[in-house]
Amino acid sequence: MKRTVMLLIICLLVPSMALADNKIGIVEVQRILESSEPGKQALGQLTLRFEEMRDDLEQERAEVERMRQELQQQSMVLSQEAQQDMEAELRQKMQQFQQKYQSYQARMQQEEQELSDPIIDLLFEVIDDFADKKGFDMILDAQGSGIIYARDAMNITDELMEEVNQAWEARN
């Protein structure tokens, strides 16, 4: 019995002793994508590209709202046929608005992906180089890894953000 308990204790301690020598870092990838220089540039480009779309959608929304109010105000004085025509026109306008909104949303997602892909590629190149230079055995994404707690010293986000900014500057 003592032998079994001792063997069990040894089996439990060996993996933890092996992990003690590993250097693990945690990075907030999303924060780097949003706050780094390339991330800020991409966000600025997206904002400029979609101001026109936003204005167009706002005009469409205002037109739908105007038609809705007009129908509501005139519903008592319109004939049933005229009211049905206005309702059909309003439904059609609402469908057009929805389709345009969905189209713009898909286009925004596609352009966001196109702008973020080079940044993500650069980030992972920088992480690989950083891990090699600093001797990390493992670097985890803080959001996607399910980490509940880690010491602040393990968070290397700020260091990596500096590296990404320098690499981006060197490329441009």
C-alpha positions as CSV (number, residue, x, y, z in Angstrom):
1,M,0.0,0.0,0.0
2,K,2.8,2.4,0.9
3,R,4.5,1.6,-2.4
4,T,1.3,2.4,-4.3
5,V,0.9,5.7,-2.5
6,M,4.6,6.6,-3.1
7,L,4.4,5.7,-6.8
8,L,1.2,7.8,-7.1
9,I,3.0,10.8,-5.5
10,I,6.0,10.4,-7.8
11,C,3.7,10.2,-10.9
12,L,2.0,13.4,-9.8
13,L,5.2,15.3,-9.1
14,V,7.2,14.4,-12.2
15,P,5.0,16.3,-14.7
16,S,4.8,19.4,-12.5
17,M,8.6,19.3,-12.1
18,A,9.0,19.1,-15.9
19,L,6.7,22.1,-16.3
20,A,8.6,24.2,-13.8
21,D,11.4,24.8,-16.3
22,N,9.1,25.9,-19.1
23,K,8.7,29.6,-19.9
24,I,5.1,30.5,-20.7
25,G,3.8,33.9,-21.9
26,I,0.3,35.2,-22.3
27,V,-0.6,37.8,-24.9
28,E,-3.8,39.7,-25.5
29,V,-4.0,39.4,-29.3
30,Q,-7.2,41.4,-29.7
31,R,-5.6,44.3,-27.8
32,I,-2.6,44.3,-30.0
33,L,-4.8,44.2,-33.1
34,E,-6.8,47.2,-31.9
35,S,-4.1,49.3,-30.2
36,S,-0.9,48.7,-32.2
37,E,0.1,51.2,-34.9
38,P,-1.0,48.9,-37.8
39,G,-4.2,48.2,-36.0
40,K,-5.0,51.9,-35.6
41,Q,-4.1,52.5,-39.2
42,A,-6.5,49.8,-40.4
43,L,-9.2,51.1,-38.2
44,G,-8.8,54.6,-39.6
45,Q,-9.0,53.2,-43.1
46,L,-12.1,51.3,-42.3
47,T,-13.7,54.3,-40.7
48,L,-13.0,56.4,-43.8
49,R,-14.3,53.8,-46.2
50,F,-17.5,53.3,-44.4
51,E,-18.5,56.9,-43.6
52,E,-20.2,57.1,-47.0
53,M,-22.0,53.8,-46.4
54,R,-23.2,55.0,-43.0
55,D,-24.5,58.2,-44.5
56,D,-26.3,56.3,-47.2
57,L,-27.9,54.0,-44.7
58,E,-28.9,56.9,-42.5
59,Q,-30.7,58.6,-45.5
60,E,-32.5,55.3,-46.3
61,R,-33.5,54.9,-42.6
62,A,-34.8,58.5,-42.5
63,E,-36.8,57.9,-45.7
64,V,-38.4,54.7,-44.2
65,E,-39.2,56.6,-41.0
66,R,-40.7,59.5,-43.0
67,M,-42.9,57.1,-45.0
68,R,-44.0,55.4,-41.8
69,Q,-45.0,58.6,-40.1
70,E,-46.8,59.8,-43.3
71,L,-48.8,56.5,-43.4
72,Q,-49.6,56.9,-39.7
73,Q,-50.8,60.4,-40.2
74,Q,-52.8,59.8,-43.3
75,S,-54.3,56.4,-42.4
76,M,-57.6,57.9,-41.3
77,V,-58.2,59.9,-44.5
78,L,-56.9,57.5,-47.1
79,S,-59.0,55.0,-48.8
80,Q,-58.3,51.3,-48.0
81,E,-56.7,50.8,-51.4
82,A,-54.5,53.9,-51.0
83,Q,-53.5,52.8,-47.5
84,Q,-52.6,49.3,-48.8
85,D,-50.5,50.8,-51.6
86,M,-48.6,53.0,-49.1
87,E,-48.1,50.0,-46.8
88,A,-46.8,47.9,-49.7
89,E,-44.4,50.7,-50.7
90,L,-43.2,51.0,-47.1
91,R,-42.6,47.3,-46.9
92,Q,-40.7,47.4,-50.1
93,K,-38.6,50.3,-48.9
94,M,-37.9,48.5,-45.6
95,Q,-36.8,45.4,-47.5
96,Q,-34.5,47.5,-49.7
97,F,-33.0,49.1,-46.5
98,Q,-32.5,45.6,-45.0
99,Q,-30.8,44.3,-48.1
100,K,-28.5,47.3,-48.4
101,Y,-27.7,47.1,-44.7
102,Q,-26.8,43.4,-45.0
103,S,-24.8,44.1,-48.2
104,Y,-22.8,46.8,-46.5
105,Q,-22.3,44.7,-43.4
106,A,-20.8,41.8,-45.5
107,R,-18.6,44.3,-47.4
108,M,-17.4,45.8,-44.1
109,Q,-16.5,42.3,-42.8
110,Q,-14.7,41.4,-46.0
111,E,-12.7,44.7,-46.0
112,E,-11.9,44.4,-42.3
113,Q,-10.6,40.9,-42.9
114,E,-8.5,42.1,-45.9
115,L,-7.0,44.9,-43.7
116,S,-6.4,42.7,-40.6
117,D,-4.9,39.6,-42.4
118,P,-1.5,41.3,-43.0
119,I,-1.4,42.6,-39.4
120,I,-2.2,39.1,-38.1
121,D,0.5,37.6,-40.2
122,L,3.0,40.1,-39.0
123,L,1.9,39.6,-35.4
124,F,2.5,35.8,-35.6
125,E,5.9,36.4,-37.2
126,V,6.8,38.8,-34.4
127,I,5.5,36.3,-31.8
128,D,7.7,33.5,-33.3
129,D,10.8,35.7,-33.3
130,F,10.0,37.1,-29.8
131,A,9.6,33.6,-28.4
132,D,12.9,32.4,-29.9
133,K,14.8,35.5,-28.7
134,K,13.3,35.4,-25.2
135,G,13.3,31.7,-24.7
136,F,9.6,31.1,-24.4
137,D,8.3,27.5,-24.7
138,M,4.7,28.5,-25.1
139,I,2.8,31.7,-25.7
140,L,-1.0,31.6,-25.2
141,D,-3.7,34.0,-26.3
142,A,-5.4,35.3,-23.1
143,Q,-8.9,35.3,-24.7
144,G,-9.0,32.1,-26.5
145,S,-7.1,29.8,-24.2
146,G,-9.6,29.7,-21.3
147,I,-7.0,31.1,-18.8
148,I,-8.8,32.2,-15.7
149,Y,-5.7,33.5,-13.9
150,A,-2.1,34.2,-14.7
151,R,0.5,36.4,-13.0
152,D,0.9,39.8,-14.5
153,A,4.6,39.0,-15.2
154,M,3.4,36.3,-17.7
155,N,1.5,38.9,-19.8
156,I,3.9,40.0,-22.6
157,T,1.3,42.0,-24.6
158,D,3.0,45.4,-24.2
159,E,6.4,44.0,-25.2
160,L,4.9,42.3,-28.2
161,M,3.0,45.5,-29.2
162,E,6.3,47.4,-29.3
163,E,7.8,44.7,-31.5
164,V,4.8,44.7,-33.8
165,N,5.0,48.5,-34.1
166,Q,8.7,48.3,-34.9
167,A,8.2,45.6,-37.5
168,W,5.3,47.5,-39.1
169,E,7.4,50.7,-39.2
170,A,10.3,48.7,-40.8
171,R,8.0,47.3,-43.5
172,N,6.4,50.7,-44.4
